[in-house]
Amino acid sequence: MTIRRKLLNFGAHSTDFRSGFGAFSELSKLLAGAVGRPNRAFIVADSQLDEDRLVQVRHSLTDAGYQLHQFDIDTKDACSLQTFGELSCALGSAGITGEDLIVGTGPYEICSLASFAGRAWLGGISCALLPTTLDAMVRVSTQMNALACASGADVVELTPEASIVVCDLDFVAAYDVESNGLGYVYMTAAHLAESRKFWESFASISEGLVRGDALSLNEALGNAQTSRMNTVKSASPSARRAFMYGQTTARALARCLEGQSVLPCQLLAEGMRFEARLAVDVCDFSVDEMFAQDDRFEDLGIEELAFSIDPSAFIDALHTERFSRANRFQLALPKHPGIIRLASVDDETLERHVRAFIASRRP
């Protein structure tokens, strides 16, 4: 299949976004143009990445004229300021200059660390991201996984400014909820955030994703980039918070269900289900659209969670999550397809919806 190109123009910078099956076979040509003149490339790699894939990346960079340096890191350790400190020492030891290239290859956390380094090292140098999971392919161009500080809170982040992102869809071709489910949920959110046209088209796209249709996968990924780019570029500070949709509830649920085996895609989908119901009450979001979102998750095989938690504990977790990042209790809620904005939720409305939500999820 042809490798698709999408130029994401953020105003102050642009990202060359490439996606397609077998995209890594063209890495040498694509990465040769990531800097003015290839010299050094510093690879930030997932330590669990398939060796054949890593060799392919290394050979491609060598063929493009780069001298290689490499920093391997386990995904679970990637998103911390301590790890960034270790990476910074390695960058310095390798003599990486402002004219060199940082390459991140692996899941979202690895690409986020590389993206942060690309922004921070010498005030910003060229960065290439080669995501290997679907959720990373959806997000790395527009948002990084925040790094944890000494307190343990994941609050340190910069908006990515990658020079190029290359997504080889061979990594995510098969329909697989366990591996790709989080990417499917982020695609759902992106289509809802962009426009009614995008949202209505997602019904047929999601069916194609389940069938393993290559065109549907590439189309969904491209649409998600358009939507998320427009969120980042929005002139409205409230609109730029659209990425929050479902996130506060997902993190609160994770707190309450700590120790239980739950997929990240289930947590985020539950967050979006709950917040869509709040939006019907708070923002006059259409009930039909709320059920349409439920239908998309059902189509994609992302089932509702069954759990039993105390409503007061859940409300406390919601407050803890939100007030760790803001001084007011506001959630990013959909008003209609194409509009997701911050909205205040009063205590009475929140408690009523929490009780109804938990009652509907009891085993």
N, C-alpha and C positions, 0 to 999 in steps of 0.2 A: 504493500500500500504506500502511496505517496506520503512523504513527511509534510504535514501541514505547518504553515508558518503564520503566526499571529503577532503583530507588533503591538505591544501594550505601551501606549504613550501616556505617561503619568504627568507630563508637563515638564518638570525639571529633569526627568530622566525617562528612558524607555527600556523595555525588556523584550528581547527577541525570544518568543515562546514557540518552541517546536514540539510537535507531538505526532506519533505514528508508530506503527509496528516496525521493528527493526531500526528504530531511530539511532541506536547506539552505533550502528554500522557506519554512520556518517559523522561520528564525533570528531574525527581528525579535521575534516573540512570545516565543521561548524565552530570548533574551539580555536582554530587557527586565527579566526577573525575577532576573537573576544578581546584582544589587546592590539595595540598598534604594531608591535613587533614581538613575537613569542620569545621569551627568555626562560623565566622560571615559572613553574606551576606548583602550587602547594595543595595536595589532596587531603581533604578531611573526609575520612572514610568510615563507614560502618564496619566494625570489626567482624560482624557476622555476614557481611556481604559475600555472595557466591564468588569464589576465587576466579572462575572463568570471566565473570563480569568485571571484576576489578582489574584483571589482566587486560581486558579489552579497553578499559578506560585508560590505563597506563600506556598501552601501546599507541592508542589514538593521540594522546598528548605528546608522546615522544615523536611520533610521525609528524605532528604539527610543528615540531621544533622546540619543544619545552624541555628543560632540565627538571627532573622531578624530585619532590620532597613529599613525605606522607606522614599523616597523623591519624592513627587508628584509635577509635573510641567506641565503647559499648553504648548502645542507644540509651540505656537507662541512666548513664552518667553524663550524657551530652549537655543537658540544659541546666547548667549551673555556672555561676560566676567563677567558681573554683576551677572548673574545666576550661573556661575561657582563659583564665590566667595561665594554665599549663599550655594551652594552644598559643597564646601570645609569646611565651618563652620559645616555643618551637619555631614560630614565625621569625622571631629575631635571630635565632641560631641559624636558620636557613638563609638569612640575608634577604628576605622578601622585601621588595621595594614597592613604591607606589605605581610602578609600571608593570608589575607582575600579576599573576592570576591565582585566585583561590578557587578551588573546585570542591564542592560538597556533593557526595554521592551516598545515598542511603535513604532511610525513612525521614519523616518530617523533622524529628529532633536533630538529626545529623545535619540536614540542610539548613535548619534554623541557626545552629551554631556557626556554620560556614557563612551564612548570610550576615549574621551579627559581626563576625570578624571582618567581612568585606566592607561593612560600613565603618567599623571602628579603627582598623589598622591604617595608620598614616592618614587619617581623615577620610578614608574611603578609597578602595582599589577595586579593580574589576573582579567580578565574582560569577562563576558558572555553577548552576545547580542541576544535578542529575538525580531527581527523586525516583525512588524505587517502589513506593506505595501509592495507592490511588488518592488517599487523603492528602498526601504530600504534593502530588501533582496538581491537585485543586488549589492548594493554599500557598505554596512557597513563593509565588510571584508577588503576593500581596500581604502576607502576614507571617510572622515568625512565632514559634513557640517561645514564650518569654522564659528568660533564664532565672533560676532561683537564687535569691540572695542568702545571706547568712541566716536569716530568720526562717528560711524554708519557703517563703512566699515567692511564687513565680511572677515577678513584676518588672523585670528588666528587659526591655525590648526596643527595637527600632524597626521602622517600616522598611521592608526589603528594597534593595535597589540592584537586583541581579542584572548583569549584562545579558545573560542568556540562560534559558531554562530548557532542558531537553528531556522529554518524557518518552521513554520507550514503552509502548503499550503492551509489549510482550510480558512485562512484569505483572500486568493486571488484566489480561485478556479474558480469563475465565470468570464466569459469574460465581462469586464466592462472598457470602455475607460476612463470614468470620474475618477474612483478609481485607475485603474491599468495602465492607458495610459503612465504615466511617466516611469514606469517600462518597458513597451514594447519598448519605445524609447531607454532607456539605453541598453536593450538587443540587439536592432538593431545595435547600435554603437559598442557594444562589439564583435558581430559576424563579423562586417566589419573590426574591428581592429586586429582580431586574424589571419585569414588566408583566402585564397580563398575557401578552403574546408568548413570552418565554414560558410563563407558568402553564399556560394551556398546552403548549407543545411538549411539556415534560411528561404528560401522560403516555404518549406514544414512545418517547425516548426511553422512559423507564421500562417499558415492555421490551424494547430492544436490548437494554442492558441485561435483563434477565435471560434473554435468548443468547447472549454473548455476541450480539451483532457489532461488528467492528465500527461501522459508520456511526451507530448510536453512541458508542463509547467516545469516539473522537468529537462528535457534535456536542455531547454533554460537557466534555472537558473544555471545549472552546467557548461554549456559552457561559460556563462558570467563570472563565477568565474575563469575559466582557463584563459580567455582572460585578465581580469583585473589583475590577479596575475602576468601574464607575462609582462604587462605594468609596474607594480610597480617594478618588478625585472630587467627590462631592463638596460643594461649597458650604453645605450645612453640617455643622459639628454633630448634630443629632443623627443625621443620615449616615455619617461616617461610623456610627456605632452599630450599624446593621449586623456586623460580624458577631455581636453579642447575642443575637437571637438564639435562645435555647441554652446558652452557655451557663448562665447563672444557676438555672434549675439543674442542669446536668452536674455541675460541681457540687451543688447542695445535696443532690441524690447520692453522689459518690461518697460524700461524707457520711450520710446516714446508712449507706449499704456497705461501708468499709469491711473488707474481709470476705465479701460474697463474690462469687464468680459472675461478673457482668461484663458484656462487651462494651467498649467505648461507644460504638454506634448506637447501642440500645439506650445508653444514658443520654446522648445528645438528642436522639429521636424523642425520648420521653420529655426532655426539656422543651422541645419544640411543640409537642402535643399539648403540654400543660400551658405554655405561654400563648399558644394560639387560642386556647379557651379563655385565658385572661383577656386576650385582645378582643374577643367578641363582646365582652362586658365593658372593657375600658376604652377601646378604640373603634367600636362598631364594625369590627372585622366580620365579614360575611360568614355565617354558619356553614354555608355551602362550601366556601373555600377552606374552612377549617376541616370539614369532612374530606375534601379533596386531598388535603395534605395527608390525612390518615390513610386514604386510599393509595397514595403514592408509596407510603411506607409499607403498606400491606403488599402492594405489587412487588416491591423490592425484597420482600421476605424479612423485614425488620419488625419483629413481633413486639407487642406490648409486654412490659415487664410485670411480673407478679411479685408484690412485696407487701410487707406489713410494717409500717413505721409509725411512730407517734407524731400526730399533726404539729404539736408544739415544737418538737425537735426539728421537724422539717422547716417550719417557719423560722426558727432560730438559725438554722443552717443557711437559709436563703438570705437572711439579714446579714449574717457574718460574711458571706461571700460578697454581697453587694457593697456593704460598707467598708470592706477592705480595699475597694477600688473607687469609691465615690462617697460623697457626703449626703446624698439623697437616695431614697429607694426608688430607683427608676429601672425599668426593663426595656429592652429593645423589642417592641411589639409590632406586628404587621397591622396596617390599617386597611390595605388592600394590596393585591399583587403589584409590586413595583414601589411600594412605600412601606419601609420599616423604620420606625422612629422611636426615640426614647419617650416613655410615658410613665407618669407617676401612678403608683398603685396604692390605694389606701389600705389600712390594716383590715378593715371589715371585709372588703372585697377579696383581699389575699387569703384571709382565713377561710372564707366561704369556699373558695376554689380549691384550696389545699385539702380541706376536709372531703370535698366531693371527689377530688382526684385520688386521694389515698383510699377512699371507700371503693372506688372503681377498680383498684389494683389489688385488693386483698385476695389471697389465694382461696 
